[in-house]
């Protein structure tokens, strides 16, 4: 999955989450809602593996590599901006996971083991909210003797809601820049509360009125938001009270309509992405520069999609290191302050050799020639494979020639 695919998946994810919030979040079908929410991320990605039919006449698979930037200072000061942002993004993701794990470990370490309820180890904690996670219950001093809260938390554990939270936290860490992912996780938490409320009341162990009074009592307590706290969603307690009093009558039509819209939208948007065979890169109409004839080499057939794509020896970091060591900023272009993006295309053959290097859209003849020179001298790649056979794949790559500092304007001449 490249960067454009990742962004498109995020868009589908946001759309499907909104569809769910509008059509399902207030429907009393909590078990169905649980699975729909959990499968939204998979639905968002499903189009990647679905064949929506033949694409446009194209025998070479075109894959866009991230932009490479060469600065005019020297070859050693080249800037691979895309790779740097990649590392920064996943560094933040990693820190989010570490922070969550640290908080859970801290609660477990500081909690005082007090008893075992139905085989579940129970801890007393100093926090404001009781919760359950990973097969354990964590109860506050005021809640540890409350049978309603204990039954509520036992339901969370029996239905293994904590596994949903692990899944949602992984998605939040991976897609933290998408605000709809955070909202999706909150919808999961909200649905967990509905499930636990419903199961606790339907167990016939407790009076429904007493349970509603407990929820009202929680409304006036000071709450502290946390991923693991199932009683911490103070702003949603009123919704929980409403949902407890709702009936399931007359909801099937809405459920069927919503389900068709949810799944249909995912497939339709995925189909639109599949038919868009020319990725748009930085607003440049690269397709205008592509020859209309189908590219063939040695009259051998080349698939439009390979199961295993080509790889530069050592990975992308080595590819950018190679470009940084060999690309030279043309002196004449430096002098004239010329900068821009050269779009280059090349084919990785069955043997891994780089052939057919050509400029799709150029800036200056010297920059174009330098780009072709360096691309043509690349070492052999690890070739693509499809159904156990080596195949050709075409890569398109933008290379930006960038002035480190703008040149001063020419001094005015005196008449």
C-alpha positions in Angstrom: 0.0 0.0 0.0 1.5 3.3 -1.0 0.8 6.8 0.5 -2.1 7.5 -1.9 -3.7 4.2 -1.1 -3.3 4.9 2.7 -4.9 8.3 2.4 -7.8 6.9 0.3 -8.3 4.2 2.9 -8.5 6.9 5.6 -11.2 8.7 3.6 -13.3 5.5 3.2 -12.8 4.8 6.9 -14.1 8.3 7.8 -17.1 8.0 5.5 -18.1 4.5 6.8 -17.8 5.7 10.4 -20.1 8.6 9.7 -22.6 6.3 8.0 -22.6 4.0 11.0 -23.0 7.0 13.4 -26.0 8.3 11.5 -27.8 5.0 10.9 -26.8 2.5 13.6 -25.5 4.3 16.7 -29.0 4.9 18.1 -30.4 1.5 17.0 -30.8 -1.1 19.7 -28.9 -3.8 17.9 -25.8 -3.8 20.0 -24.3 -7.1 19.1 -24.6 -6.4 15.4 -23.2 -2.9 15.9 -20.2 -4.4 17.7 -19.2 -6.4 14.7 -20.0 -3.7 12.2 -17.7 -1.3 14.1 -14.9 -3.9 14.3 -15.1 -4.6 10.5 -15.2 -1.0 9.4 -11.3 -0.9 9.1 -11.4 -4.2 7.1 -14.1 -2.8 4.8 -12.1 0.3 4.2 -9.2 -1.8 3.0 -11.2 -4.5 1.2 -11.1 -2.8 -2.2 -7.3 -3.3 -2.4 -7.8 -7.1 -2.7 -10.9 -7.1 -4.8 -10.7 -7.3 -8.6 -13.3 -4.9 -10.0 -12.8 -6.0 -13.6 -10.5 -5.1 -16.3 -8.6 -1.9 -16.1 -7.6 0.4 -19.0 -5.4 -1.0 -21.7 -2.1 -1.1 -19.9 0.5 -3.9 -19.8 2.9 -2.3 -17.4 2.1 -1.9 -13.7 2.8 1.7 -12.7 3.8 2.3 -9.2 4.6 5.8 -7.9 7.6 6.0 -5.5 7.8 8.8 -2.9 9.4 12.0 -4.1 13.1 12.4 -3.8 14.6 15.9 -3.2 18.1 17.0 -4.2 19.2 20.4 -2.8 21.7 22.6 -4.6 24.2 22.7 -1.7 26.0 19.4 -2.4 25.1 15.7 -3.1 25.6 14.9 0.6 22.9 17.4 1.7 20.1 15.7 -0.3 16.8 15.5 1.5 14.6 12.5 1.4 11.6 14.3 2.9 9.1 11.4 2.3 11.3 8.9 4.2 11.8 11.4 7.1 8.1 12.0 7.5 7.5 8.2 7.3 9.9 7.6 10.3 8.4 10.6 12.3 4.8 9.3 11.7 5.5 5.8 12.9 7.7 7.1 15.8 4.5 8.9 17.1 2.5 5.7 16.6 5.1 3.7 18.5 5.1 6.3 21.4 1.3 6.0 21.6 1.5 2.3 22.0 4.2 2.6 24.6 2.2 5.2 26.5 -0.9 2.9 26.6 1.1 -0.1 27.7 2.8 2.0 30.4 -0.5 3.2 31.8 -1.9 -0.3 32.0 1.2 -1.7 33.6 1.1 1.2 36.1 -2.5 0.4 37.1 -1.6 -3.3 37.5 1.5 -2.5 39.6 -0.2 0.0 41.9 -3.5 -1.9 42.3 -4.1 -3.9 45.4 -5.4 -7.4 44.9 -8.5 -7.9 47.0 -10.5 -10.9 45.9 -11.5 -13.2 43.1 -15.0 -12.9 41.6 -16.2 -15.9 39.4 -12.6 -16.7 38.7 -11.7 -13.1 37.9 -8.8 -11.5 39.8 -10.0 -8.2 41.3 -7.8 -5.2 42.2 -8.6 -2.1 44.3 -7.3 1.1 42.6 -7.1 4.7 43.7 -8.6 6.1 40.6 -12.1 7.6 40.1 -13.4 4.9 37.8 -13.8 1.2 37.9 -12.9 -0.8 34.7 -11.9 -4.2 33.4 -9.1 -5.2 31.1 -7.2 -8.3 30.1 -9.1 -10.7 32.3 -8.9 -8.5 35.4 -11.2 -6.1 37.2 -10.0 -2.9 38.7 -12.5 -1.4 41.2 -12.4 1.8 43.2 -12.8 1.8 46.9 -16.4 3.0 46.6 -17.3 0.5 43.9 -15.6 -2.7 45.2 -18.7 -3.6 47.3 -21.3 -2.5 44.7 -22.9 -5.7 43.1 -24.3 -3.7 40.1 -20.9 -2.4 39.1 -19.3 -5.8 39.6 -21.9 -7.4 37.4 -21.4 -4.7 34.8 -17.6 -5.2 34.7 -18.1 -9.0 34.6 -20.2 -8.6 31.5 -17.3 -6.6 29.8 -14.9 -9.5 30.6 -17.3 -12.3 29.6 -17.9 -10.7 26.3 -14.2 -9.9 25.9 -14.7 -6.2 25.2 -11.0 -5.6 26.1 -10.0 -7.4 22.9 -12.0 -4.8 20.9 -10.2 -2.1 22.8 -6.8 -3.6 21.9 -7.8 -3.7 18.3 -9.1 -0.1 18.4 -6.0 1.2 20.2 -3.8 -0.4 17.5 -5.8 1.4 14.8 -5.6 4.7 16.7 -1.8 4.3 17.0 -1.5 3.5 13.3 -3.9 6.2 12.0 -3.6 8.8 14.8 -3.8 11.7 12.3 -7.3 10.7 11.3 -9.8 12.3 13.8 -12.5 9.8 12.7 -10.4 6.9 14.0 -10.6 8.5 17.5 -14.3 8.9 17.1 -14.7 5.3 15.9 -13.0 4.1 19.0 -15.4 6.2 21.1 -18.3 4.6 19.3 -16.9 1.2 20.3 -16.6 2.2 23.9 -20.2 3.5 23.8 -21.5 0.3 22.3 -19.7 -1.7 25.0 -21.6 0.2 27.6 -24.9 -0.5 25.9 -24.0 -4.2 25.8 -23.0 -4.4 29.4 -26.1 -2.4 30.5 -28.4 -4.6 28.5 -26.9 -7.9 29.8 -26.8 -6.7 33.4 -30.5 -5.7 33.4 -31.7 -8.8 31.4 -29.9 -11.1 33.9 -32.9 -10.6 36.2 -30.5 -10.3 39.2 -31.1 -6.5 39.5 -34.0 -4.2 39.4 -34.0 -2.0 36.2 -34.9 1.1 38.3 -32.0 0.5 40.6 -29.7 0.3 37.7 -31.0 3.5 36.2 -30.5 5.2 39.5 -26.9 4.0 39.5 -26.3 5.6 36.1 -27.8 8.8 37.3 -25.6 8.7 40.4 -22.5 8.3 38.1 -23.6 11.4 36.1 -22.9 13.6 39.1 -19.4 12.1 39.8 -16.2 13.6 38.5 -15.0 11.4 35.6 -11.5 11.0 34.1 -11.4 9.9 30.5 -9.3 6.8 29.7 -9.3 4.1 27.0 -9.9 1.4 29.5 -12.6 3.0 31.7 -16.0 1.7 30.8 -17.8 4.0 33.3 -15.7 7.1 32.3 -17.8 8.3 29.4 -19.8 10.7 31.5 -21.2 12.6 28.5 -22.7 9.3 27.2 -24.5 8.2 30.4 -27.7 10.0 29.3 -27.6 8.0 26.0 -27.2 4.8 28.0 -30.3 5.6 30.0 -32.2 6.3 26.8 -31.0 3.1 25.1 -32.0 1.0 28.1 -35.5 2.1 27.7 -35.7 1.7 24.0 -37.4 -1.3 22.3 -36.2 -3.2 19.3 -39.5 -3.0 17.4 -39.6 -1.4 13.9 -35.8 -1.3 13.5 -35.2 -4.0 10.8 -35.9 -1.7 7.9 -33.4 0.8 9.1 -30.9 -2.0 9.8 -31.2 -3.5 6.3 -31.0 -0.1 4.6 -28.0 0.9 6.7 -26.2 -2.4 6.0 -26.7 -2.1 2.2 -25.5 1.5 2.3 -22.5 0.7 4.5 -21.3 -2.3 2.4 -22.3 -0.7 -0.9 -20.5 2.5 -0.2 -17.3 0.7 0.6 -17.4 -1.3 -2.6 -18.3 1.7 -4.7 -15.6 3.9 -3.4 -13.1 1.0 -3.7 -14.2 0.5 -7.3 -13.6 4.2 -8.1 -10.1 3.9 -6.7 -9.4 0.8 -8.8 -10.4 2.4 -12.0 -8.2 5.4 -11.4 -5.1 3.9 -13.0 -3.1 7.2 -13.1 -2.1 8.4 -9.6 -2.2 12.2 -9.3 1.1 13.4 -8.0 1.5 17.0 -6.7 -1.1 18.2 -9.1 0.8 17.5 -12.3 -1.0 15.8 -15.2 1.7 13.2 -15.7 -0.6 11.2 -18.0 -0.3 13.9 -20.7 3.4 13.0 -21.0 2.8 9.2 -21.3 2.9 7.9 -24.9 -0.4 6.5 -26.0 1.0 3.2 -27.3 1.2 0.2 -24.9 4.7 -0.4 -23.6 6.2 -3.7 -24.4 9.7 -5.1 -24.1 10.9 -8.2 -26.0 7.2 -8.8 -26.8 6.7 -10.4 -23.4 3.5 -9.9 -21.5 3.6 -7.8 -18.3 0.9 -8.1 -15.7 -0.8 -5.0 -14.4 -0.4 -6.1 -10.8 2.3 -8.4 -9.3 1.8 -10.4 -6.1 5.4 -9.5 -5.0 6.6 -6.0 -6.1 10.2 -5.2 -7.0 12.5 -4.1 -4.2 15.7 -2.2 -4.3 18.6 -4.1 -2.6 18.6 -3.0 1.1 15.1 -1.3 0.8 13.9 2.2 0.2 16.5 3.8 2.5 19.3 2.3 0.3 17.6 3.6 -2.8 17.5 7.1 -1.5 21.1 6.8 -0.3 22.1 5.7 -3.9 20.2 8.7 -5.4 21.8 11.1 -2.9 25.3 9.9 -3.6 25.0 10.0 -7.4 22.6 12.8 -8.4 24.3 16.2 -9.1 22.6 19.5 -9.3 23.6 20.9 -12.8 25.8 23.9 -12.3 24.0 25.9 -15.1 20.7 25.3 -13.4 22.2 26.5 -10.0 23.4 29.6 -11.6 20.1 30.5 -13.2 18.1 29.5 -10.1 16.2 26.8 -11.9 14.3 24.2 -9.8 11.4 21.9 -10.3 10.3 18.2 -10.4 11.4 15.7 -13.0 9.0 12.8 -13.4 11.0 9.8 -14.5 9.7 6.3 -15.5 11.7 3.1 -15.6 11.0 -0.6 -15.9 12.3 -3.4 -13.6 12.7 -6.5 -15.9 12.3 -10.1 -14.9 16.0 -10.3 -14.1 15.8 -7.1 -12.0 17.6 -4.8 -14.5 16.6 -1.2 -14.9 15.5 -0.4 -18.5 13.5 2.0 -20.4 14.3 5.1 -18.3 12.5 8.1 -19.8 11.3 11.5 -18.6 7.5 11.8 -18.4 7.6 15.5 -17.5 10.8 17.5 -17.4 12.0 20.8 -16.1 15.3 21.5 -17.9 17.3 19.4 -20.4 20.3 19.2 -18.0 18.1 18.1 -15.1 16.3 15.6 -17.3 19.6 14.2 -18.6 21.1 13.9 -15.0 18.0 12.1 -13.9 18.1 9.6 -16.7 21.9 9.1 -16.2 21.5 8.2 -12.5 18.4 6.0 -12.9 20.0 4.1 -15.7 23.1 3.3 -13.6 21.0 1.8 -10.7 22.1 -1.7 -9.6 19.8 -4.7 -10.3 16.6 -4.8 -8.2 15.0 -7.8 -6.7 12.4 -8.5 -9.5 8.7 -8.8 -9.1 6.9 -12.1 -9.0 3.4 -13.1 -9.9 2.1 -16.7 -9.6 5.6 -18.0 -9.2 7.0 -16.2 -12.3 9.2 -13.2 -12.7 7.4 -10.2 -14.3 8.2 -6.7 -15.4 6.9 -3.7 -13.4 7.1 0.0 -14.2 8.0 2.6 -11.6 7.2 6.3 -11.9 9.2 8.6 -9.6 9.3 12.3 -9.0 12.7 13.8 -8.3 12.7 17.4 -7.1 15.6 19.7 -7.8 15.4 22.4 -5.1 17.4 25.5 -4.4 18.5 25.6 -0.8 18.1 29.4 -0.6 16.5 31.5 -3.3 18.9 33.5 -5.4 18.9 37.3 -4.7 17.1 39.3 -7.4 19.4 41.0 -10.0 20.5 44.5 -9.0 18.8 47.3 -11.0 20.9 48.7 -13.8 21.4 52.4 -14.0 20.6 54.2 -17.3 
